[in-house]
Amino acid sequence: MSSESRLQNNVDRFSGFQNDYDQHRPKAPDAVVSILTNYLGRVPSVVADVGCGTGLSSFIWLGHAGQIIGFEPNDDMRSKALSHLSQLSEEESISFVKGYSDQLALDAESVDIITCSQSFHWMEPVSTLSEFARVLKPEGVFAAYDCDWPPTLHWAVEMEYKQLMDRSEEIIAAHMPEKDRASKRDKEQHLTQIYNSELFRFSKEIVFHNIERCDAERYIGLAISQGGIQAVFKLGSKELEEQLQSFRSSVEQYFAGRTLDVMFSYRMRLGVK
């Protein structure tokens, strides 16, 4: 299978569920801005958020950067970001464009910070890192950061969440031809890929947490917003229905109508050019 086919499968995986994604997924934590601005040593003039989805990781830079450019190849996800943008009174500092990680419409050494929020594992790492190094200014910062799934709640509920994810991948493997599947890389290799590229003078992994308010419907929505479950829905399969209903019941029973503080854990792998 060609790399182009794999790439398009990765893009297509996110078609049609931009609303679920945008409603339930966490916005990027403020810690992202503070960590990366501190590493840069100044307020960034230009931030490029690559694989920005619906903009949950882009809008956090408003007021903290001169210009924010969100790159997103999926039309449905990008349209949601543009919908949010149209509601802002000041739009000149942020934009969303169609683009791929290894072909950014940016000048060489023009960007201070590049971020990939829960997206770098969908990209071909060698060509992507080469492109990032091209457009970053000297001592510019690249950061790939990901949220651990599921968010910390209770072991029994989390176990059901994980079983649901595992089952969705089994259904995809059984019913979707390999040529049509997305290609997801191991997030645990992000730091190694950054280091081995020899394009960055410094690399590091940073772990941090963010507490968010969450009720049962949102916690269930987080699971439904996972790409694997959405792929099963697209297949028209009903094999997840019973397990999904059991998970929903367990979550509702645990929350019991309450809205709780829930811990979202993040792992950031960064490189300084």
Summary of the structure (lengths in Angstrom):
residues: 273
radius of gyration: 18.7
end to end distance: 33.1
largest distance: 53.7
contacts: 885
relative contact order: 0.17
helix: 45%
strand: 23%
